[in-house]
Amino acid sequence: MERCWANFFYAAKIVAEREGILDGFRVVINNGPDACQSVYHLHLHVLGGRQMKWPPG
């Protein structure tokens, strides 16, 4: 299972590199109905391009 997670995060790094956000990005995982999914599957969001602040928005 660790190998699977390592592959997910390696893929996220590749996406960040291709999108030009390698200097600062985060990975978010949404899964299930409480995450507002309509098609249930595990997926990663690679977010970057601006600093996140709290509260978000």
PyMOL Python script that loads the backbone (N, CA, C, O; Angstrom):
from pymol import cmd

cmd.read_pdbstr("""\
ATOM      1  N   MET A   1       0.815  -1.195   0.000  1.00  0.00           N
ATOM      2  CA  MET A   1       0.000   0.000   0.000  1.00  0.00           C
ATOM      3  C   MET A   1       0.862   1.263   0.000  1.00  0.00           C
ATOM      4  O   MET A   1       0.498   2.256  -0.630  1.00  0.00           O
ATOM      5  N   GLU A   2       2.009   1.236   0.705  1.00  0.00           N
ATOM      6  CA  GLU A   2       2.882   2.413   0.720  1.00  0.00           C
ATOM      7  C   GLU A   2       3.356   2.764  -0.686  1.00  0.00           C
ATOM      8  O   GLU A   2       3.496   3.939  -1.025  1.00  0.00           O
ATOM      9  N   ARG A   3       3.599   1.750  -1.494  1.00  0.00           N
ATOM     10  CA  ARG A   3       4.055   1.979  -2.870  1.00  0.00           C
ATOM     11  C   ARG A   3       2.984   2.724  -3.672  1.00  0.00           C
ATOM     12  O   ARG A   3       3.298   3.596  -4.483  1.00  0.00           O
ATOM     13  N   CYS A   4       1.734   2.374  -3.439  1.00  0.00           N
ATOM     14  CA  CYS A   4       0.622   3.035  -4.119  1.00  0.00           C
ATOM     15  C   CYS A   4       0.593   4.521  -3.768  1.00  0.00           C
ATOM     16  O   CYS A   4       0.469   5.363  -4.657  1.00  0.00           O
ATOM     17  N   TRP A   5       0.707   4.853  -2.473  1.00  0.00           N
ATOM     18  CA  TRP A   5       0.714   6.259  -2.047  1.00  0.00           C
ATOM     19  C   TRP A   5       1.935   6.988  -2.594  1.00  0.00           C
ATOM     20  O   TRP A   5       1.843   8.150  -2.991  1.00  0.00           O
ATOM     21  N   ALA A   6       3.061   6.316  -2.615  1.00  0.00           N
ATOM     22  CA  ALA A   6       4.267   6.932  -3.173  1.00  0.00           C
ATOM     23  C   ALA A   6       4.043   7.288  -4.639  1.00  0.00           C
ATOM     24  O   ALA A   6       4.472   8.351  -5.088  1.00  0.00           O
ATOM     25  N   ASN A   7       3.382   6.422  -5.382  1.00  0.00           N
ATOM     26  CA  ASN A   7       3.091   6.697  -6.790  1.00  0.00           C
ATOM     27  C   ASN A   7       2.125   7.868  -6.950  1.00  0.00           C
ATOM     28  O   ASN A   7       2.289   8.685  -7.856  1.00  0.00           O
ATOM     29  N   PHE A   8       1.116   7.957  -6.074  1.00  0.00           N
ATOM     30  CA  PHE A   8       0.186   9.094  -6.114  1.00  0.00           C
ATOM     31  C   PHE A   8       0.940  10.409  -5.944  1.00  0.00           C
ATOM     32  O   PHE A   8       0.747  11.350  -6.714  1.00  0.00           O
ATOM     33  N   PHE A   9       1.798  10.465  -4.929  1.00  0.00           N
ATOM     34  CA  PHE A   9       2.491  11.715  -4.647  1.00  0.00           C
ATOM     35  C   PHE A   9       3.578  12.022  -5.677  1.00  0.00           C
ATOM     36  O   PHE A   9       3.866  13.188  -5.945  1.00  0.00           O
ATOM     37  N   TYR A  10       4.167  11.004  -6.242  1.00  0.00           N
ATOM     38  CA  TYR A  10       5.112  11.229  -7.333  1.00  0.00           C
ATOM     39  C   TYR A  10       4.378  11.816  -8.542  1.00  0.00           C
ATOM     40  O   TYR A  10       4.870  12.746  -9.181  1.00  0.00           O
ATOM     41  N   ALA A  11       3.201  11.270  -8.850  1.00  0.00           N
ATOM     42  CA  ALA A  11       2.399  11.803  -9.956  1.00  0.00           C
ATOM     43  C   ALA A  11       1.999  13.247  -9.686  1.00  0.00           C
ATOM     44  O   ALA A  11       2.003  14.068 -10.604  1.00  0.00           O
ATOM     45  N   ALA A  12       1.653  13.573  -8.436  1.00  0.00           N
ATOM     46  CA  ALA A  12       1.302  14.953  -8.080  1.00  0.00           C
ATOM     47  C   ALA A  12       2.488  15.879  -8.324  1.00  0.00           C
ATOM     48  O   ALA A  12       2.310  17.001  -8.797  1.00  0.00           O
ATOM     49  N   LYS A  13       3.688  15.423  -8.008  1.00  0.00           N
ATOM     50  CA  LYS A  13       4.892  16.221  -8.245  1.00  0.00           C
ATOM     51  C   LYS A  13       5.092  16.471  -9.737  1.00  0.00           C
ATOM     52  O   LYS A  13       5.448  17.579 -10.138  1.00  0.00           O
ATOM     53  N   ILE A  14       4.869  15.462 -10.548  1.00  0.00           N
ATOM     54  CA  ILE A  14       5.002  15.607 -12.000  1.00  0.00           C
ATOM     55  C   ILE A  14       3.977  16.617 -12.526  1.00  0.00           C
ATOM     56  O   ILE A  14       4.309  17.464 -13.355  1.00  0.00           O
ATOM     57  N   VAL A  15       2.735  16.528 -12.045  1.00  0.00           N
ATOM     58  CA  VAL A  15       1.700  17.485 -12.460  1.00  0.00           C
ATOM     59  C   VAL A  15       2.107  18.897 -12.062  1.00  0.00           C
ATOM     60  O   VAL A  15       1.996  19.825 -12.864  1.00  0.00           O
ATOM     61  N   ALA A  16       2.579  19.067 -10.823  1.00  0.00           N
ATOM     62  CA  ALA A  16       3.002  20.389 -10.348  1.00  0.00           C
ATOM     63  C   ALA A  16       4.133  20.937 -11.213  1.00  0.00           C
ATOM     64  O   ALA A  16       4.154  22.124 -11.538  1.00  0.00           O
ATOM     65  N   GLU A  17       5.061  20.075 -11.578  1.00  0.00           N
ATOM     66  CA  GLU A  17       6.173  20.506 -12.430  1.00  0.00           C
ATOM     67  C   GLU A  17       5.665  20.963 -13.797  1.00  0.00           C
ATOM     68  O   GLU A  17       6.078  22.009 -14.298  1.00  0.00           O
ATOM     69  N   ARG A  18       4.782  20.190 -14.390  1.00  0.00           N
ATOM     70  CA  ARG A  18       4.248  20.528 -15.717  1.00  0.00           C
ATOM     71  C   ARG A  18       3.401  21.795 -15.697  1.00  0.00           C
ATOM     72  O   ARG A  18       3.339  22.523 -16.688  1.00  0.00           O
ATOM     73  N   GLU A  19       2.750  22.053 -14.568  1.00  0.00           N
ATOM     74  CA  GLU A  19       1.892  23.238 -14.448  1.00  0.00           C
ATOM     75  C   GLU A  19       2.648  24.473 -13.968  1.00  0.00           C
ATOM     76  O   GLU A  19       2.074  25.557 -13.865  1.00  0.00           O
ATOM     77  N   GLY A  20       3.936  24.305 -13.675  1.00  0.00           N
ATOM     78  CA  GLY A  20       4.752  25.438 -13.257  1.00  0.00           C
ATOM     79  C   GLY A  20       4.518  25.892 -11.828  1.00  0.00           C
ATOM     80  O   GLY A  20       4.729  27.060 -11.502  1.00  0.00           O
ATOM     81  N   ILE A  21       4.079  24.970 -10.971  1.00  0.00           N
ATOM     82  CA  ILE A  21       3.805  25.327  -9.569  1.00  0.00           C
ATOM     83  C   ILE A  21       4.669  24.517  -8.598  1.00  0.00           C
ATOM     84  O   ILE A  21       4.322  24.362  -7.427  1.00  0.00           O
ATOM     85  N   LEU A  22       5.781  24.012  -9.092  1.00  0.00           N
ATOM     86  CA  LEU A  22       6.631  23.144  -8.284  1.00  0.00           C
ATOM     87  C   LEU A  22       7.192  23.847  -7.052  1.00  0.00           C
ATOM     88  O   LEU A  22       7.514  23.186  -6.064  1.00  0.00           O
ATOM     89  N   ASP A  23       7.315  25.176  -7.090  1.00  0.00           N
ATOM     90  CA  ASP A  23       7.849  25.911  -5.936  1.00  0.00           C
ATOM     91  C   ASP A  23       6.903  25.919  -4.743  1.00  0.00           C
ATOM     92  O   ASP A  23       7.334  26.181  -3.620  1.00  0.00           O
ATOM     93  N   GLY A  24       5.627  25.638  -4.963  1.00  0.00           N
ATOM     94  CA  GLY A  24       4.676  25.619  -3.852  1.00  0.00           C
ATOM     95  C   GLY A  24       3.341  25.061  -4.286  1.00  0.00           C
ATOM     96  O   GLY A  24       2.617  25.691  -5.057  1.00  0.00           O
ATOM     97  N   PHE A  25       3.010  23.875  -3.788  1.00  0.00           N
ATOM     98  CA  PHE A  25       1.722  23.264  -4.114  1.00  0.00           C
ATOM     99  C   PHE A  25       1.282  22.391  -2.955  1.00  0.00           C
ATOM    100  O   PHE A  25       2.079  22.036  -2.087  1.00  0.00           O
ATOM    101  N   ARG A  26       0.012  22.053  -2.955  1.00  0.00           N
ATOM    102  CA  ARG A  26      -0.535  21.148  -1.951  1.00  0.00           C
ATOM    103  C   ARG A  26      -1.362  20.089  -2.654  1.00  0.00           C
ATOM    104  O   ARG A  26      -1.805  20.284  -3.786  1.00  0.00           O
ATOM    105  N   VAL A  27      -1.567  18.973  -1.984  1.00  0.00           N
ATOM    106  CA  VAL A  27      -2.362  17.877  -2.524  1.00  0.00           C
ATOM    107  C   VAL A  27      -3.562  17.683  -1.604  1.00  0.00           C
ATOM    108  O   VAL A  27      -3.414  17.550  -0.389  1.00  0.00           O
ATOM    109  N   VAL A  28      -4.749  17.669  -2.198  1.00  0.00           N
ATOM    110  CA  VAL A  28      -5.990  17.472  -1.452  1.00  0.00           C
ATOM    111  C   VAL A  28      -6.643  16.198  -1.969  1.00  0.00           C
ATOM    112  O   VAL A  28      -6.686  15.959  -3.176  1.00  0.00           O
ATOM    113  N   ILE A  29      -7.147  15.388  -1.055  1.00  0.00           N
ATOM    114  CA  ILE A  29      -7.840  14.160  -1.428  1.00  0.00           C
ATOM    115  C   ILE A  29      -9.294  14.285  -0.995  1.00  0.00           C
ATOM    116  O   ILE A  29      -9.580  14.515   0.180  1.00  0.00           O
ATOM    117  N   ASN A  30     -10.209  14.135  -1.944  1.00  0.00           N
ATOM    118  CA  ASN A  30     -11.639  14.100  -1.653  1.00  0.00           C
ATOM    119  C   ASN A  30     -12.142  12.701  -1.945  1.00  0.00           C
ATOM    120  O   ASN A  30     -11.772  12.099  -2.953  1.00  0.00           O
ATOM    121  N   ASN A  31     -12.984  12.183  -1.064  1.00  0.00           N
ATOM    122  CA  ASN A  31     -13.508  10.842  -1.264  1.00  0.00           C
ATOM    123  C   ASN A  31     -14.835  10.702  -0.539  1.00  0.00           C
ATOM    124  O   ASN A  31     -14.932  10.997   0.652  1.00  0.00           O
ATOM    125  N   GLY A  32     -15.847  10.255  -1.248  1.00  0.00           N
ATOM    126  CA  GLY A  32     -17.121   9.930  -0.630  1.00  0.00           C
ATOM    127  C   GLY A  32     -18.154  11.042  -0.660  1.00  0.00           C
ATOM    128  O   GLY A  32     -17.870  12.158  -1.095  1.00  0.00           O
ATOM    129  N   PRO A  33     -19.358  10.725  -0.191  1.00  0.00           N
ATOM    130  CA  PRO A  33     -20.469  11.670  -0.273  1.00  0.00           C
ATOM    131  C   PRO A  33     -20.267  12.937   0.555  1.00  0.00           C
ATOM    132  O   PRO A  33     -20.720  14.007   0.147  1.00  0.00           O
ATOM    133  N   ASP A  34     -19.606  12.848   1.691  1.00  0.00           N
ATOM    134  CA  ASP A  34     -19.375  14.045   2.503  1.00  0.00           C
ATOM    135  C   ASP A  34     -18.369  14.997   1.859  1.00  0.00           C
ATOM    136  O   ASP A  34     -18.242  16.147   2.277  1.00  0.00           O
ATOM    137  N   ALA A  35     -17.667  14.523   0.857  1.00  0.00           N
ATOM    138  CA  ALA A  35     -16.742  15.368   0.098  1.00  0.00           C
ATOM    139  C   ALA A  35     -17.407  15.897  -1.174  1.00  0.00           C
ATOM    140  O   ALA A  35     -16.739  16.420  -2.066  1.00  0.00           O
ATOM    141  N   CYS A  36     -18.736  15.751  -1.241  1.00  0.00           N
ATOM    142  CA  CYS A  36     -19.548  16.242  -2.378  1.00  0.00           C
ATOM    143  C   CYS A  36     -19.214  15.546  -3.688  1.00  0.00           C
ATOM    144  O   CYS A  36     -19.297  16.157  -4.753  1.00  0.00           O
ATOM    145  N   GLN A  37     -18.839  14.276  -3.620  1.00  0.00           N
ATOM    146  CA  GLN A  37     -18.597  13.538  -4.852  1.00  0.00           C
ATOM    147  C   GLN A  37     -19.911  13.007  -5.405  1.00  0.00           C
ATOM    148  O   GLN A  37     -20.789  12.603  -4.642  1.00  0.00           O
ATOM    149  N   SER A  38     -20.050  13.005  -6.715  1.00  0.00           N
ATOM    150  CA  SER A  38     -21.203  12.376  -7.359  1.00  0.00           C
ATOM    151  C   SER A  38     -20.805  11.040  -7.991  1.00  0.00           C
ATOM    152  O   SER A  38     -21.646  10.159  -8.169  1.00  0.00           O
ATOM    153  N   VAL A  39     -19.533  10.896  -8.325  1.00  0.00           N
ATOM    154  CA  VAL A  39     -18.982   9.628  -8.799  1.00  0.00           C
ATOM    155  C   VAL A  39     -17.912   9.244  -7.791  1.00  0.00           C
ATOM    156  O   VAL A  39     -16.875   9.902  -7.702  1.00  0.00           O
ATOM    157  N   TYR A  40     -18.156   8.182  -7.032  1.00  0.00           N
ATOM    158  CA  TYR A  40     -17.295   7.846  -5.903  1.00  0.00           C
ATOM    159  C   TYR A  40     -16.016   7.157  -6.357  1.00  0.00           C
ATOM    160  O   TYR A  40     -16.039   6.035  -6.863  1.00  0.00           O
ATOM    161  N   HIS A  41     -14.910   7.847  -6.166  1.00  0.00           N
ATOM    162  CA  HIS A  41     -13.586   7.314  -6.462  1.00  0.00           C
ATOM    163  C   HIS A  41     -12.567   8.203  -5.758  1.00  0.00           C
ATOM    164  O   HIS A  41     -12.811   9.388  -5.530  1.00  0.00           O
ATOM    165  N   LEU A  42     -11.456   7.633  -5.427  1.00  0.00           N
ATOM    166  CA  LEU A  42     -10.378   8.401  -4.815  1.00  0.00           C
ATOM    167  C   LEU A  42      -9.674   9.202  -5.896  1.00  0.00           C
ATOM    168  O   LEU A  42      -9.308   8.658  -6.938  1.00  0.00           O
ATOM    169  N   HIS A  43      -9.485  10.476  -5.657  1.00  0.00           N
ATOM    170  CA  HIS A  43      -8.728  11.292  -6.601  1.00  0.00           C
ATOM    171  C   HIS A  43      -8.001  12.391  -5.847  1.00  0.00           C
ATOM    172  O   HIS A  43      -8.380  12.774  -4.740  1.00  0.00           O
ATOM    173  N   LEU A  44      -6.957  12.882  -6.470  1.00  0.00           N
ATOM    174  CA  LEU A  44      -6.124  13.920  -5.876  1.00  0.00           C
ATOM    175  C   LEU A  44      -6.328  15.229  -6.619  1.00  0.00           C
ATOM    176  O   LEU A  44      -6.492  15.249  -7.839  1.00  0.00           O
ATOM    177  N   HIS A  45      -6.315  16.312  -5.874  1.00  0.00           N
ATOM    178  CA  HIS A  45      -6.287  17.648  -6.454  1.00  0.00           C
ATOM    179  C   HIS A  45      -4.901  18.214  -6.172  1.00  0.00           C
ATOM    180  O   HIS A  45      -4.438  18.187  -5.032  1.00  0.00           O
ATOM    181  N   VAL A  46      -4.249  18.719  -7.192  1.00  0.00           N
ATOM    182  CA  VAL A  46      -2.960  19.384  -7.037  1.00  0.00           C
ATOM    183  C   VAL A  46      -3.239  20.874  -7.156  1.00  0.00           C
ATOM    184  O   VAL A  46      -3.601  21.359  -8.228  1.00  0.00           O
ATOM    185  N   LEU A  47      -3.071  21.603  -6.050  1.00  0.00           N
ATOM    186  CA  LEU A  47      -3.414  23.023  -5.988  1.00  0.00           C
ATOM    187  C   LEU A  47      -2.163  23.853  -5.800  1.00  0.00           C
ATOM    188  O   LEU A  47      -1.288  23.508  -5.006  1.00  0.00           O
ATOM    189  N   GLY A  48      -2.085  24.933  -6.523  1.00  0.00           N
ATOM    190  CA  GLY A  48      -0.951  25.829  -6.381  1.00  0.00           C
ATOM    191  C   GLY A  48      -1.209  27.122  -7.120  1.00  0.00           C
ATOM    192  O   GLY A  48      -2.305  27.351  -7.632  1.00  0.00           O
ATOM    193  N   GLY A  49      -0.201  27.961  -7.172  1.00  0.00           N
ATOM    194  CA  GLY A  49      -0.322  29.206  -7.891  1.00  0.00           C
ATOM    195  C   GLY A  49      -0.622  30.399  -7.012  1.00  0.00           C
ATOM    196  O   GLY A  49      -0.462  31.543  -7.437  1.00  0.00           O
ATOM    197  N   ARG A  50      -1.053  30.147  -5.800  1.00  0.00           N
ATOM    198  CA  ARG A  50      -1.266  31.223  -4.837  1.00  0.00           C
ATOM    199  C   ARG A  50      -1.186  30.630  -3.441  1.00  0.00           C
ATOM    200  O   ARG A  50      -1.434  29.441  -3.240  1.00  0.00           O
ATOM    201  N   GLN A  51      -0.844  31.456  -2.502  1.00  0.00           N
ATOM    202  CA  GLN A  51      -0.743  31.002  -1.122  1.00  0.00           C
ATOM    203  C   GLN A  51      -2.139  30.856  -0.535  1.00  0.00           C
ATOM    204  O   GLN A  51      -2.981  31.739  -0.696  1.00  0.00           O
ATOM    205  N   MET A  52      -2.381  29.749   0.140  1.00  0.00           N
ATOM    206  CA  MET A  52      -3.667  29.572   0.808  1.00  0.00           C
ATOM    207  C   MET A  52      -3.652  30.326   2.119  1.00  0.00           C
ATOM    208  O   MET A  52      -2.646  30.343   2.829  1.00  0.00           O
ATOM    209  N   LYS A  53      -4.742  30.930   2.428  1.00  0.00           N
ATOM    210  CA  LYS A  53      -4.868  31.689   3.669  1.00  0.00           C
ATOM    211  C   LYS A  53      -6.000  31.096   4.490  1.00  0.00           C
ATOM    212  O   LYS A  53      -6.822  30.342   3.971  1.00  0.00           O
ATOM    213  N   TRP A  54      -6.041  31.431   5.751  1.00  0.00           N
ATOM    214  CA  TRP A  54      -7.123  30.976   6.609  1.00  0.00           C
ATOM    215  C   TRP A  54      -7.838  32.176   7.179  1.00  0.00           C
ATOM    216  O   TRP A  54      -7.173  33.064   7.713  1.00  0.00           O
ATOM    217  N   PRO A  55      -9.130  32.256   7.100  1.00  0.00           N
ATOM    218  CA  PRO A  55     -10.007  31.276   6.460  1.00  0.00           C
ATOM    219  C   PRO A  55      -9.837  31.278   4.943  1.00  0.00           C
ATOM    220  O   PRO A  55      -9.447  32.284   4.351  1.00  0.00           O
ATOM    221  N   PRO A  56     -10.140  30.121   4.317  1.00  0.00           N
ATOM    222  CA  PRO A  56      -9.948  30.011   2.876  1.00  0.00           C
ATOM    223  C   PRO A  56     -10.854  30.967   2.108  1.00  0.00           C
ATOM    224  O   PRO A  56     -11.907  31.385   2.589  1.00  0.00           O
ATOM    225  N   GLY A  57     -10.410  31.297   0.902  1.00  0.00           N
ATOM    226  CA  GLY A  57     -11.248  32.134   0.044  1.00  0.00           C
ATOM    227  C   GLY A  57     -10.458  33.181  -0.681  1.00  0.00           C
ATOM    228  O   GLY A  57     -11.024  33.965  -1.443  1.00  0.00           O
TER     229      GLY A  57
END
""", "prot")
cmd.dss("prot")
cmd.show_as("cartoon", "prot")
cmd.util.cbc("prot")
cmd.orient("prot")
